[in-house]
C-alpha cells in the first residue's frame, strides 16, 4: 500500500506521546527539542547519509535554539562566523545598485551566524540523538498513516506500529504525513538551479559572505574555516549542466572571474551538486494531530539563508506551543497556537525571498529602479540598515528595536 494513504496500520507495538517522522537535520532537531520539553519521542527514519557536501549558515535565532538543546558548543568549532554580509550588483543592466555591507557589530552582535558543513552538523545531531534515553530511534520508514480524533498511528516498513498523540512531520517536501493530514500546498517552479560546491582561495575571506547579484540569480560565497568558502550559484538549468561538465581548472577560473578575483586564486573541491529551485508552501502548519516542520512545511530557494533556519524556528515554536499541554501535545489548542506562531515569520520570508529573486530575473526597468533605490537607501542610512539586519535575523525584531529607540527618546 502506498505511503500516505489512510489504512489500518496494524497492531500497535508501542505508544509514545510524540512521533517524529524524518531524520534530516530538522527531524533530528525536532526529536531533541521535544525530548528536551519532557516528552518521550519515537524517531522514525534511516540514518542520514554522510555524503552531503553542502553547508548550512545557522543564523543567531537558530543558534539560540541549538544552544537551548545543548549543541552549540559542539558545532561551533566546525564552522566559520559570519561577521559581515555584502551585496554586490554584478549585473550588466542599465541601472546598477551600490555595494551594501551589513556588519553584525552595527546591531551589537559578534556575528550573524555560523556556516558549517552539513556532514559535521548531521554527525553531531546523530550522536546526540543516539545518546538521549528519551528518544527511541526506529531506523525504518513510515509505510502507512492512520489519523483518529485522539491519536495518530504510524505503521512502519519493519512491520511494527506506533501510536502517538502528536506526529511531527519532518519527512521532506513530498511529506506523506502532510498528505494524510489533508494539508494542501502551493508550488512554484523557478526554472532555476542551485549549483553548490566548496572551494579554497588564496586570500582570506575575513569572515565576510558576499552575494553577487546576477541576471540569473544570486552567486553567494559563504566563509568556511581557513581559506575556504562554500558557494551557492543560482543559474538556469542548462548553465548548471555546463558547470557540472567543466574540468576543475576551468571551473575554478570561471568562479574566480565571477568573483572578480576578490579572494585571489580559486581551487574547487570535489563534490559538486545541483538542486532544482522549486518553492513549496503548506497552507497550514498543523492539522489533525500532525505538525509540519522544515521542508514538509516550506521549501525556499537558497536565498538569504532561510532553509534549515526556518525549520529550526518551526521546531522552537512547536516546542513552546506544546509545552503547555504535557498530557496531550497534539491537542487542537496546541497545534492552533503553533500554526499562529509560524504564520507571520513564513509570510515575511516568502515575500522577501520571492521579491528579491523576481527583481533579479526581471528586465522591467521600474523593478530594477526600485531594487536600486532600496539598496542605495540601505547603503546610505545606518538606522534603516540596522532595521533590515534585525528583521533578517528574526521577524519583528527590527520593529521592536525601533519602538524601543522611540520610547528611549521620549523618556529623554
C-alpha positions in Angstrom: 0.0 0.0 0.0 1.4 3.4 -0.9 2.7 5.7 1.8 0.4 8.5 2.9 -2.9 6.6 2.5 -5.5 6.1 5.2 -5.4 2.5 6.2 -5.2 0.2 9.2 -1.6 0.4 10.4 -1.5 -3.0 12.0 -1.4 -3.9 15.7 0.2 -1.3 17.9 3.6 -2.5 19.2 4.3 0.6 21.3 3.0 4.0 22.3 4.7 7.4 22.6 3.5 10.9 23.2 5.3 12.1 20.1 6.5 10.5 16.9 8.9 12.4 14.7 8.9 11.2 11.0 12.1 12.2 9.2 15.7 12.1 10.1 17.2 15.1 8.2 18.6 17.9 10.4 15.1 19.4 11.0 13.8 16.0 12.2 16.8 15.3 14.4 16.5 18.8 16.0 12.7 18.2 16.4 13.4 15.0 18.3 15.9 16.6 20.6 13.6 19.6 21.1 10.6 17.6 22.0 12.6 15.3 24.3 14.0 18.4 26.0 10.5 19.6 26.6 9.9 16.4 28.6 8.2 14.1 26.0 9.3 10.6 25.2 9.9 10.6 21.4 9.7 7.9 18.8 12.0 9.0 15.9 11.4 7.2 12.6 13.7 7.2 9.6 17.1 5.9 8.3 20.4 7.3 9.5 21.4 10.4 7.3 23.8 9.8 4.5 27.3 11.1 5.1 27.9 12.4 1.6 26.1 15.8 1.8 28.8 18.3 0.8 26.6 21.3 1.3 27.0 23.8 4.1 24.4 25.5 6.3 24.6 29.0 7.7 22.9 28.8 11.0 21.8 32.3 12.0 21.5 33.6 15.5 17.8 32.7 16.2 18.5 29.1 15.2 21.7 29.1 17.2 19.8 30.2 20.3 17.7 27.1 20.0 20.7 24.9 19.2 22.2 26.3 22.4 18.9 25.6 24.3 19.2 21.9 23.4 22.9 21.8 24.4 24.6 21.6 21.0 26.0 25.0 20.2 29.5 24.4 21.7 29.7 21.1 19.9 29.2 22.6 16.5 30.9 26.0 16.7 34.4 24.7 16.2 33.5 23.2 12.8 32.1 26.4 11.3 33.2 30.0 10.5 31.4 33.0 11.9 29.6 35.4 9.6 30.7 38.8 10.8 29.8 40.8 7.6 27.5 40.2 4.7 27.9 42.1 1.4 25.7 42.6 -1.6 27.4 43.3 -4.9 25.5 44.2 -8.1 27.2 42.1 -10.8 24.6 42.6 -13.5 25.2 44.4 -16.7 21.9 46.3 -16.7 21.3 50.0 -17.2 20.5 50.6 -13.5 23.2 49.3 -11.1 22.9 49.3 -7.4 25.7 50.3 -4.9 27.5 47.7 -2.9 26.0 47.3 0.5 27.8 45.8 3.5 26.0 44.7 6.6 28.1 44.3 9.7 26.9 42.4 12.8 28.7 44.9 15.0 26.3 47.6 13.9 23.5 45.8 15.8 25.6 44.8 18.8 26.3 41.2 17.6 29.7 39.5 17.2 28.3 37.7 14.2 25.1 37.0 12.3 25.6 33.2 12.4 27.9 30.3 11.7 28.5 28.5 8.4 29.3 24.8 8.9 29.5 21.6 6.8 26.3 19.6 6.8 28.3 16.4 7.4 29.6 17.8 10.8 26.2 19.1 11.8 24.5 15.8 10.9 27.2 13.8 12.8 26.7 15.8 16.0 22.9 15.6 15.8 23.0 11.8 15.2 25.4 11.3 18.1 23.3 13.4 20.4 20.1 11.7 19.5 21.6 8.2 20.0 22.8 9.2 23.4 19.4 10.6 24.6 17.5 8.0 26.5 14.2 9.8 25.9 14.4 9.1 22.2 13.7 5.7 20.6 15.1 5.7 17.1 13.5 3.2 14.7 15.6 3.3 11.5 12.7 2.4 9.3 10.2 4.3 7.2 6.5 5.0 7.8 4.6 2.9 5.3 1.1 3.8 6.4 -0.6 6.5 8.5 -3.9 6.4 10.3 -5.3 9.5 11.9 -8.0 9.4 14.6 -9.5 12.0 16.9 -7.3 11.2 19.8 -4.2 9.8 18.3 -2.2 9.1 15.1 -0.9 5.7 14.2 2.2 5.0 12.1 2.8 1.7 10.5 6.5 1.1 9.8 8.1 -0.8 7.0 9.6 -3.2 9.6 6.1 -4.4 10.4 5.7 -2.6 13.7 3.3 0.2 14.5 3.4 3.2 16.8 0.6 5.1 18.4 1.2 8.8 19.4 -0.7 11.9 20.4 1.3 14.1 18.0 3.1 13.4 14.8 5.9 15.8 13.9 6.2 15.7 10.1 9.9 16.4 9.1 9.6 14.0 6.2 10.5 16.4 3.4 9.0 18.3 0.6 6.8 15.3 -0.6 5.7 14.7 3.0 3.3 11.6 3.2 2.3 12.8 6.7 1.2 16.2 5.3 -0.8 14.4 2.6 -2.7 12.1 5.1 -3.4 15.2 7.3 -5.1 16.8 4.3 -2.9 19.9 4.3 -2.7 21.4 0.8 0.3 23.2 -0.7 1.1 25.8 -3.3 4.2 25.4 -5.5 6.2 27.4 -7.9 9.0 26.2 -10.3 11.5 29.0 -10.7 13.1 27.4 -13.7 16.5 27.8 -11.9 19.0 25.5 -10.4 21.4 25.9 -7.4 24.9 24.8 -8.3 26.7 24.0 -5.0 30.3 23.3 -4.0 33.2 24.3 -1.7 36.4 25.9 -2.8 39.8 27.0 -1.5 41.2 30.5 -2.2 44.5 32.3 -1.7 43.2 35.5 0.0 41.4 35.5 3.4 37.6 35.9 3.5 37.8 37.9 6.8 34.6 36.2 7.8 32.6 38.1 5.1 29.9 36.5 3.0 29.4 38.1 -0.4 26.3 37.8 -2.5 26.8 38.8 -6.2 23.5 39.6 -7.8 23.4 38.4 -11.4 20.7 38.3 -14.1 20.2 34.5 -13.5 20.1 34.8 -9.7 22.5 35.3 -6.7 26.0 33.9 -6.7 26.8 33.6 -2.9 30.1 32.9 -1.3 30.0 32.0 2.4 33.1 31.6 4.7 34.3 28.2 6.0 37.2 27.7 8.4 40.6 28.6 7.0 40.9 30.0 3.5 37.9 28.1 2.2 34.3 29.0 1.3 31.1 27.4 0.2 29.3 28.5 -2.9 25.6 28.6 -3.9 25.4 29.7 -7.6 21.8 30.1 -8.9 21.7 29.7 -12.6 19.5 28.4 -15.4 19.3 24.6 -15.6 21.2 24.4 -18.8 24.0 26.5 -17.3 24.1 24.2 -14.3 24.6 21.3 -16.6 27.5 23.1 -18.3 29.2 23.9 -15.0 28.9 20.3 -13.9 30.7 19.2 -17.0 33.7 21.6 -16.7 37.1 20.4 -15.6 38.2 21.5 -12.2 40.7 24.1 -13.5 38.2 25.6 -15.9 35.5 25.8 -13.2 38.0 27.4 -10.8 38.8 30.1 -13.3 35.1 30.7 -14.0 34.3 31.1 -10.3 37.3 33.4 -9.8 36.2 35.6 -12.7 32.6 35.8 -11.4 34.0 36.9 -8.1 36.2 39.5 -9.7 39.3 37.8 -8.1 38.1 39.1 -4.7 39.6 36.1 -2.9 42.5 35.5 -5.2 43.1 32.2 -6.9 40.4 29.7 -6.6 40.6 25.9 -6.4 37.3 23.9 -6.4 37.0 20.9 -4.1 35.3 17.6 -5.1 31.6 17.2 -4.6 29.6 19.4 -7.0 25.9 19.2 -6.6 22.9 20.7 -8.4 19.4 21.3 -6.9 16.4 22.5 -8.9 14.7 25.5 -7.4 11.1 24.8 -6.6 9.3 26.8 -3.9 6.6 24.9 -1.9 4.4 26.3 0.9 1.9 24.4 3.0 -1.3 26.3 3.6 -1.2 25.4 7.2 1.5 24.3 9.6 -0.7 21.8 11.5 -3.9 19.8 11.3 -5.4 16.6 12.7 -2.6 15.9 15.2 0.1 16.5 12.5 2.6 19.4 12.8 4.8 20.2 9.9 8.4 21.3 10.3 11.2 22.0 7.8 10.6 21.2 4.1 7.4 19.5 4.9 6.1 23.0 5.6 8.1 25.2 3.3 10.7 24.8 0.5 12.6 28.0 -0.3 15.2 28.9 -2.9 18.7 29.0 -1.3 18.5 32.8 -1.0 19.1 34.6 2.3 20.0 31.6 4.4 16.3 30.5 5.0 16.0 26.7 4.6 17.1 25.0 7.8 16.9 28.2 9.8 13.2 28.3 9.2 13.0 24.6 10.1 14.7 25.2 13.4 12.4 28.1 14.2 9.5 25.8 13.4 10.7 23.4 16.0 11.3 26.2 18.6 7.8 27.5 18.1 6.3 24.0 18.2 8.1 23.1 21.4 6.8 26.3 23.0 3.3 25.7 21.8 3.0 22.1 23.1 4.8 22.8 26.4 1.5 23.9 28.0 -0.1 20.6 27.0 2.0 17.9 28.7 -0.8 15.3 28.6 -1.7 15.9 25.0 0.9 17.6 22.8 -1.3 17.1 19.7 -4.3 18.8 21.2 -6.1 21.2 18.8 -5.3 24.2 21.0 -1.6 23.4 20.9 -1.5 23.0 17.2 -3.6 26.1 16.6 -1.2 28.1 18.7 1.8 26.6 16.7 0.2 27.5 13.3 -0.5 31.0 14.5 3.1 31.5 15.8 4.6 30.5 12.4 2.3 32.4 10.1 4.0 35.9 10.3 7.5 34.5 10.0 6.7 32.4 7.0 4.7 35.1 5.3 7.5 37.7 5.7 10.2 35.3 4.5 8.2 34.1 1.5 7.6 37.7 0.4 11.2 38.8 0.8 12.7 35.8 -1.0 10.2 36.0 -3.9 10.6 39.7 -4.2 14.4 39.5 -4.3 14.5 36.7 -6.8 12.0 38.3 -9.1 13.8 41.6 -9.0 17.0 39.9 -10.2 15.2 38.0 -13.0 13.1 40.9 -14.2 14.2 43.1 -17.2 11.4 45.5 -16.3 13.1 48.9 -15.8 10.9 50.1 -12.9 11.6 46.9 -11.0 15.4 47.5 -11.4 14.9 51.1 -10.3 13.0 50.1 -7.2 15.6 47.5 -6.3 18.4 50.0 -6.8 16.6 52.6 -4.7 16.2 50.2 -1.8 19.8 49.2 -1.8 21.0 52.8 -2.1 18.9 53.7 0.9 20.3 50.8 2.9 23.8 51.9 2.0 23.2 55.5 3.0 21.2 55.2 6.2 22.6 53.1 9.0 19.3 53.1 11.1 17.5 51.6 8.0 20.3 49.1 7.6 20.1 48.1 11.2 16.3 47.6 10.9 16.8 45.3 7.9 19.5 43.3 9.7 17.4 42.7 12.7 14.4 41.8 10.6 16.6 39.5 8.6 17.6 37.6 11.7 14.1 37.4 13.3 10.8 38.7 12.1 9.6 41.6 14.2 12.9 42.3 16.0 13.5 45.3 13.8 10.2 46.9 14.7 10.8 46.1 18.4 14.2 47.7 18.4 12.8 50.8 16.6 10.0 51.1 19.1 12.5 50.8 22.0 14.6 53.6 20.5 11.5 55.8 20.1 10.5 55.2 23.7 14.0 56.0 24.9 13.9 59.3 23.0 10.6 60.1 24.6 11.9 59.4 28.1 14.9 61.7 27.4 
